[in-house]
Amino acid sequence: MSNILITGITSCESRGVEALARAITEQLNREGGNRVTVLTQTPALDEEALAPAGARCAADPFVVSRSWQQMRPQESPAELTARSEQLLAETDLLIATGGDLHTSDYGVSTPYLRALTAAQQRDIPTAMIGQSVGPFDDPADAEAWLTVAARCDLLSVRESVSRGYLTGKLGLPEHRVQLSSDPAFLLPTATAERTSAVLGPLGLTSEDPYICLAPSQGITRFSGLGEAQHAAALTRLATALVRTRKMPVVLVPHCHDSRPHNDDRILAARIAEAAGMSQVVALPGALTASDYKGVLSRAELVISERLHAAIGALSGGVPAIAIGHSHKFNGVLAETYGDTVDVDDIHADVRAFARDNTVIDRIVHDTDATVLRTTLQQRLPLITDRARGDFAQISRLLTY
């Protein structure tokens, strides 16, 4: 049995984070016997979410977020150091995930290198998997990331944009950066019975077509948009979809954050109220990442401001397009659909979306879900095989 430590996790309050952590844990335990510990800011909450996958959770001693401090034990610096030493003493492999932590967008890149650095100083094997990396505004951040990346036993990115940035701009040798995909492509879907139970209270059966819209309450913090402007654009989109596509729009609050600025339930309720039509409805309840994937996987089309909500749809074979604020959105979707799909057909910048009504018109009228579905079904085996490839290499690392 190997002891594996997972870093790069913030909180399973974000169902995208839960999707990452659960998918990775289940892959590590597919052949049995690994003991997986997930470092997180909300250990009690995440322990409950990840217990079915066989993970235990611990408050991250390397990164202590002030915004979640009420949801983790209060520890002195000495206590944090002692606990980090104990965790590393028991670790055979450290895996860093997190998707897009390593960029200048959020200001957390360098802190989330601490666990990797500490492991490498103790000659513990390290892997960074399914990453989107950069761009870095500060050369010191880029250098810190490169120092750690150069010592990783496995380094994979989830899209070609990041691979080009690392091998071109940052100068990593091509053989050091493997093209993979997001581990959440391997997340299990909720059972058909469970999905029907979630949709039933909305008046939807397994035969009823619908569109999913996954709004992000937090996207305005990184895009410079006002909340009212953003919500109004999403409301226009939802109502236009109902009128033009003649099917309900189900609002999917993929992030249930205890911090209001990032809680999608608030925005979903706001859109549903502003739309003022029974065909625009928000999913209620404390649903899991797999529950949401079940709902997304039955939709005719998914439009998402949360990348992992889009991945939940794509991995279930359902066409998704993104409204995003950074290169990670168009990078992941472009990689998933391949070269035959124009990136402008599957991605819109959130600033243009909110300010230019023609963007909404294009999404509503020009999105060909049938073509996207066909292309996706052809590409999906490749994308999931890439994700599984990371775990085949991790298995080899553990046998050395």
C-alpha positions as CSV (number, residue, x, y, z in Angstrom):
1,M,0.0,0.0,0.0
2,S,1.3,3.5,-1.0
3,N,0.6,6.7,0.9
4,I,-0.4,9.4,-1.6
5,L,-0.8,13.1,-0.7
6,I,-2.9,15.3,-3.0
7,T,-2.3,19.1,-3.0
8,G,-3.8,21.9,-5.1
9,I,-7.2,21.4,-3.6
10,T,-9.0,24.4,-2.2
11,S,-12.5,23.3,-1.2
12,C,-15.2,20.9,-2.4
13,E,-17.7,23.7,-1.9
14,S,-16.7,24.1,-5.6
15,R,-18.1,21.0,-7.3
16,G,-15.3,21.4,-9.9
17,V,-12.8,20.9,-7.1
18,E,-14.8,18.0,-5.8
19,A,-14.8,16.5,-9.3
20,L,-11.0,16.8,-9.5
21,A,-10.4,15.3,-6.1
22,R,-12.9,12.5,-6.4
23,A,-11.8,11.5,-9.9
24,I,-8.2,11.4,-8.9
25,T,-8.9,9.4,-5.7
26,E,-11.0,6.9,-7.5
27,Q,-8.4,6.4,-10.2
28,L,-5.7,5.9,-7.6
29,N,-7.8,3.3,-5.8
30,R,-9.0,1.4,-8.9
31,E,-6.5,-1.3,-8.3
32,G,-6.8,-1.2,-4.6
33,G,-4.6,-0.5,-1.6
34,N,-3.5,3.1,-1.9
35,R,-4.1,5.4,1.1
36,V,-5.0,8.9,-0.3
37,T,-4.9,12.0,1.8
38,V,-6.3,15.3,0.3
39,L,-5.1,18.6,1.7
40,T,-7.9,21.1,1.7
41,Q,-9.1,24.3,3.3
42,T,-12.4,22.7,4.4
43,P,-11.5,19.3,5.7
44,A,-14.7,18.3,7.5
45,L,-16.9,19.2,4.5
46,D,-14.5,17.5,2.1
47,E,-14.2,14.4,4.2
48,E,-17.9,13.8,3.7
49,A,-17.8,14.6,0.0
50,L,-14.8,12.4,-0.7
51,A,-15.4,9.5,1.7
52,P,-17.2,7.4,-1.0
53,A,-14.0,7.6,-3.1
54,G,-11.8,6.3,-0.2
55,A,-10.0,9.6,0.6
56,R,-9.3,11.1,4.0
57,C,-8.9,14.9,4.2
58,A,-6.6,17.1,6.3
59,A,-6.4,20.8,6.7
60,D,-3.7,22.0,4.4
61,P,-0.7,22.9,6.5
62,F,1.2,24.5,3.6
63,V,-1.5,27.0,2.5
64,V,-3.8,28.5,5.1
65,S,-6.6,30.6,3.5
66,R,-7.9,33.4,5.6
67,S,-11.3,33.3,3.8
68,W,-11.9,29.7,5.0
69,Q,-10.3,30.0,8.4
70,Q,-13.6,29.3,10.2
71,M,-13.8,26.0,8.5
72,R,-10.5,24.5,9.6
73,P,-8.7,24.0,12.9
74,Q,-6.8,27.0,14.4
75,E,-3.1,26.1,14.5
76,S,0.0,28.0,15.4
77,P,2.9,28.2,12.9
78,A,4.8,25.5,15.0
79,E,1.8,23.2,14.9
80,L,1.4,23.6,11.1
81,T,5.1,22.8,10.7
82,A,4.9,19.8,12.9
83,R,1.9,18.5,11.0
84,S,3.4,19.1,7.6
85,E,6.5,17.1,8.7
86,Q,4.3,14.2,9.9
87,L,2.3,14.1,6.7
88,L,5.5,14.1,4.5
89,A,7.1,11.5,6.6
90,E,4.2,9.1,5.7
91,T,4.1,10.1,2.0
92,D,5.3,7.9,-0.9
93,L,4.1,10.3,-3.7
94,L,2.8,13.8,-3.8
95,I,0.3,14.7,-6.6
96,A,-0.5,18.3,-7.4
97,T,-3.8,19.1,-9.2
98,G,-5.8,22.3,-9.1
99,G,-6.4,22.9,-12.8
100,D,-5.5,26.5,-13.1
101,L,-3.9,27.5,-9.8
102,H,-0.6,28.2,-11.4
103,T,-1.3,31.5,-13.2
104,S,-1.3,35.2,-12.2
105,D,-5.1,35.3,-12.4
106,Y,-5.7,34.4,-8.7
107,G,-2.5,35.3,-6.9
108,V,-2.0,31.8,-5.3
109,S,0.5,30.1,-7.6
110,T,3.6,30.4,-5.4
111,P,1.9,29.3,-2.1
112,Y,0.6,26.2,-3.8
113,L,4.2,25.2,-4.7
114,R,5.1,24.8,-1.0
115,A,4.0,21.2,-0.6
116,L,5.8,20.2,-3.8
117,T,9.0,22.0,-2.8
118,A,8.9,20.4,0.7
119,A,8.4,16.9,-0.9
120,Q,11.2,17.4,-3.4
121,Q,13.6,18.5,-0.7
122,R,12.9,15.1,1.0
123,D,13.3,13.2,-2.3
124,I,9.6,12.2,-2.4
125,P,8.4,11.7,-5.9
126,T,6.1,14.5,-7.2
127,A,3.7,14.8,-10.1
128,M,1.7,17.7,-11.5
129,I,-1.2,16.4,-13.5
130,G,-3.9,18.0,-15.7
131,Q,-2.6,21.5,-15.3
132,S,-3.3,24.8,-17.1
133,V,-0.3,27.0,-16.5
134,G,0.3,30.7,-17.0
135,P,0.5,33.2,-18.1
136,F,2.6,34.6,-15.3
137,D,2.8,38.4,-15.0
138,D,5.7,38.3,-12.5
139,P,9.0,36.7,-13.6
140,A,9.6,35.6,-10.0
141,D,6.4,33.5,-10.1
142,A,7.4,31.9,-13.4
143,E,10.8,31.1,-12.0
144,A,9.4,29.6,-8.8
145,W,7.1,27.4,-10.8
146,L,9.9,26.3,-13.2
147,T,12.1,25.4,-10.3
148,V,9.5,23.0,-9.0
149,A,8.4,21.7,-12.4
150,A,12.0,20.8,-13.4
151,R,12.1,18.4,-10.5
152,C,8.7,16.7,-11.0
153,D,8.7,13.1,-12.0
154,L,5.6,13.6,-14.1
155,L,4.3,16.9,-15.5
156,S,1.1,17.0,-17.7
157,V,-1.1,19.8,-19.0
158,R,-4.7,19.5,-20.0
159,E,-4.5,21.6,-23.2
160,S,-2.1,22.7,-25.9
161,V,-2.2,26.4,-25.0
162,S,-0.4,25.6,-21.8
163,R,2.0,23.2,-23.4
164,G,2.9,25.9,-26.0
165,Y,3.4,28.4,-23.2
166,L,5.7,26.2,-21.2
167,T,7.8,24.9,-24.1
168,G,7.9,28.2,-25.9
169,K,7.7,31.2,-23.5
170,L,9.2,29.4,-20.5
171,G,11.6,27.1,-22.3
172,L,10.8,23.7,-20.9
173,P,12.0,20.9,-23.1
174,E,9.1,19.3,-25.0
175,H,9.7,15.9,-23.7
176,R,9.2,17.2,-20.1
177,V,5.6,18.4,-20.7
178,Q,3.0,15.8,-21.6
179,L,-0.3,16.6,-23.1
180,S,-3.0,15.0,-21.1
181,S,-6.6,16.1,-20.1
182,D,-8.4,17.2,-17.0
183,P,-8.8,14.3,-14.5
184,A,-12.5,15.3,-14.0
185,F,-13.2,13.7,-17.4
186,L,-13.0,10.5,-15.5
187,L,-15.6,11.5,-12.8
188,P,-18.4,8.9,-12.5
189,T,-21.9,10.0,-13.4
190,A,-24.7,9.7,-10.9
191,T,-27.1,6.7,-11.6
192,A,-30.0,7.2,-13.9
193,E,-32.3,6.8,-10.9
194,R,-30.5,9.4,-8.9
195,T,-30.6,11.9,-11.9
196,S,-34.3,11.3,-12.4
197,A,-34.9,12.0,-8.7
198,V,-33.0,15.3,-9.0
199,L,-34.9,16.4,-12.1
200,G,-38.3,15.2,-11.0
201,P,-39.2,18.1,-8.7
202,L,-38.5,20.4,-11.7
203,G,-41.2,18.6,-13.6
204,L,-38.7,17.0,-16.0
205,T,-38.7,13.4,-17.0
206,S,-36.0,11.4,-18.7
207,E,-37.8,12.1,-22.0
208,D,-37.9,15.9,-21.7
209,P,-35.3,17.9,-23.5
210,Y,-33.7,20.9,-21.8
211,I,-30.7,23.2,-21.9
212,C,-28.3,23.8,-18.9
213,L,-26.9,27.2,-18.1
214,A,-24.1,27.2,-15.4
215,P,-23.5,30.8,-14.2
216,S,-20.5,31.9,-12.1
217,Q,-21.1,34.3,-9.3
218,G,-17.3,34.8,-9.0
219,I,-16.5,35.6,-12.6
220,T,-17.1,39.3,-12.2
221,R,-14.1,39.5,-9.8
222,F,-11.7,38.6,-12.6
223,S,-13.4,40.2,-15.6
224,G,-14.1,43.8,-14.5
225,L,-17.8,43.5,-15.1
226,G,-20.5,44.8,-12.7
227,E,-22.7,42.1,-11.1
228,A,-25.9,43.7,-12.4
229,Q,-24.6,43.9,-16.0
230,H,-23.5,40.3,-15.8
231,A,-26.7,39.0,-14.3
232,A,-28.8,40.9,-16.9
233,A,-26.8,39.3,-19.8
234,L,-27.4,35.8,-18.4
235,T,-31.1,36.5,-17.9
236,R,-31.3,37.7,-21.5
237,L,-29.5,34.5,-22.6
238,A,-31.8,32.2,-20.6
239,T,-35.0,33.8,-21.8
240,A,-33.8,33.9,-25.4
241,L,-32.9,30.2,-25.3
242,V,-36.4,29.3,-24.0
243,R,-38.1,31.4,-26.7
244,T,-35.9,30.3,-29.6
245,R,-35.0,26.7,-28.7
246,K,-38.4,25.9,-27.3
247,M,-37.2,24.0,-24.2
248,P,-36.6,24.7,-20.6
249,V,-33.4,26.2,-19.2
250,V,-32.1,24.6,-16.1
251,L,-29.7,26.8,-14.1
252,V,-26.8,24.7,-12.6
253,P,-25.2,26.4,-9.5
254,H,-21.9,24.4,-9.7
255,C,-20.2,26.2,-6.8
256,H,-21.9,26.2,-3.3
257,D,-19.4,28.5,-1.7
258,S,-19.8,29.7,2.0
259,R,-18.4,33.0,0.7
260,P,-21.2,34.9,-1.0
261,H,-19.0,36.5,-3.6
262,N,-18.5,33.0,-5.1
263,D,-21.8,31.2,-4.4
264,D,-23.5,30.4,-7.7
265,R,-26.8,29.6,-5.9
266,I,-27.2,33.4,-5.4
267,L,-26.8,34.2,-9.0
268,A,-28.9,31.3,-10.2
269,A,-31.8,32.4,-8.0
270,R,-31.4,36.0,-9.3
271,I,-31.6,34.9,-12.9
272,A,-34.6,32.7,-12.3
273,E,-36.5,35.5,-10.6
274,A,-35.5,38.1,-13.2
275,A,-36.5,35.8,-16.1
276,G,-40.0,35.6,-14.7
277,M,-40.9,32.5,-16.7
278,S,-41.6,28.9,-15.4
279,Q,-39.2,27.4,-18.0
280,V,-36.2,29.0,-16.4
281,V,-35.5,27.2,-13.2
282,A,-32.6,26.7,-10.8
283,L,-31.6,23.3,-9.5
284,P,-32.1,23.2,-5.8
285,G,-30.4,21.1,-3.1
286,A,-26.9,20.2,-1.9
287,L,-26.0,18.2,-5.0
288,T,-22.6,16.4,-5.6
289,A,-20.3,16.8,-8.5
290,S,-21.6,13.4,-9.8
291,D,-25.2,14.6,-9.4
292,Y,-24.5,17.6,-11.5
293,K,-22.8,15.5,-14.1
294,G,-25.9,13.3,-14.3
295,V,-28.1,16.4,-15.0
296,L,-25.6,17.9,-17.4
297,S,-25.2,14.6,-19.3
298,R,-28.9,14.5,-20.1
299,A,-29.1,18.1,-21.5
300,E,-29.3,18.9,-25.2
301,L,-26.7,21.7,-24.8
302,V,-24.8,23.2,-21.9
303,I,-23.6,26.8,-21.7
304,S,-21.2,27.3,-18.8
305,E,-19.2,30.0,-17.0
306,R,-17.7,27.2,-14.8
307,L,-15.1,25.2,-16.6
308,H,-15.8,22.0,-14.7
309,A,-19.5,22.2,-15.3
310,A,-18.6,22.3,-19.0
311,I,-16.3,19.3,-18.4
312,G,-19.2,17.5,-16.7
313,A,-21.2,17.8,-19.8
314,L,-18.4,17.1,-22.3
315,S,-17.3,14.0,-20.4
316,G,-20.9,12.7,-20.6
317,G,-21.0,13.2,-24.4
318,V,-23.1,16.4,-24.3
319,P,-22.0,19.5,-26.3
320,A,-20.9,22.4,-24.2
321,I,-19.8,25.9,-24.9
322,A,-18.1,28.2,-22.5
323,I,-18.4,31.9,-21.4
324,G,-15.0,32.5,-19.9
325,H,-12.5,35.0,-18.6
326,S,-9.2,33.3,-19.2
327,H,-7.4,31.1,-21.7
328,K,-8.1,28.0,-19.7
329,F,-11.7,28.0,-21.1
330,N,-11.0,28.1,-24.8
331,G,-7.9,25.9,-24.4
332,V,-9.7,23.0,-22.8
333,L,-12.8,23.2,-25.0
334,A,-10.6,23.6,-28.2
335,E,-8.6,20.6,-27.1
336,T,-11.7,18.5,-26.5
337,Y,-13.4,19.3,-29.8
338,G,-10.3,19.3,-31.9
339,D,-9.2,21.3,-35.0
340,T,-12.5,20.8,-37.0
341,V,-14.5,23.1,-34.7
342,D,-13.8,26.9,-34.7
343,V,-13.0,28.1,-31.2
344,D,-15.4,31.0,-31.7
345,D,-18.2,28.5,-32.0
346,I,-17.5,27.1,-28.5
347,H,-16.2,30.0,-26.5
348,A,-17.2,33.6,-25.8
349,D,-15.3,36.1,-23.6
350,V,-17.5,37.1,-20.7
351,R,-16.8,40.8,-21.3
352,A,-18.0,40.6,-24.9
353,F,-21.0,38.5,-23.8
354,A,-22.2,41.1,-21.3
355,R,-21.6,44.1,-23.4
356,D,-22.5,43.0,-27.0
357,N,-26.0,41.6,-27.6
358,T,-24.8,40.0,-30.9
359,V,-22.8,37.5,-28.8
360,I,-26.0,36.3,-27.2
361,D,-27.7,36.2,-30.6
362,R,-24.9,34.1,-31.9
363,I,-25.0,31.6,-29.0
364,V,-28.8,31.2,-29.3
365,H,-29.2,31.1,-33.0
366,D,-25.9,29.8,-34.4
367,T,-24.8,27.0,-32.0
368,D,-25.3,23.7,-33.9
369,A,-25.6,21.2,-31.0
370,T,-25.9,18.3,-33.4
371,V,-22.6,19.0,-35.1
372,L,-20.9,19.6,-31.8
373,R,-22.3,16.4,-30.3
374,T,-21.0,14.3,-33.3
375,T,-17.6,15.8,-33.1
376,L,-17.4,15.4,-29.4
377,Q,-18.4,11.7,-29.5
378,Q,-15.5,11.1,-32.0
379,R,-13.0,12.9,-29.8
380,L,-14.0,11.8,-26.3
381,P,-12.2,8.4,-26.3
382,L,-8.9,10.2,-27.0
383,I,-9.5,12.8,-24.3
384,T,-10.4,10.2,-21.6
385,D,-7.5,8.0,-22.6
386,R,-5.1,10.9,-22.1
387,A,-6.4,11.4,-18.6
388,R,-6.1,7.6,-17.8
389,G,-2.5,7.8,-19.1
390,D,-1.5,10.0,-16.2
391,F,-2.6,7.3,-13.8
392,A,-0.8,4.6,-15.7
393,Q,2.4,6.6,-15.2
394,I,1.6,7.3,-11.6
395,S,1.3,3.5,-11.0
396,R,4.7,3.0,-12.5
397,L,6.1,5.7,-10.2
398,L,4.8,3.9,-7.2
399,T,6.4,0.6,-8.2
400,Y,10.0,2.1,-8.5
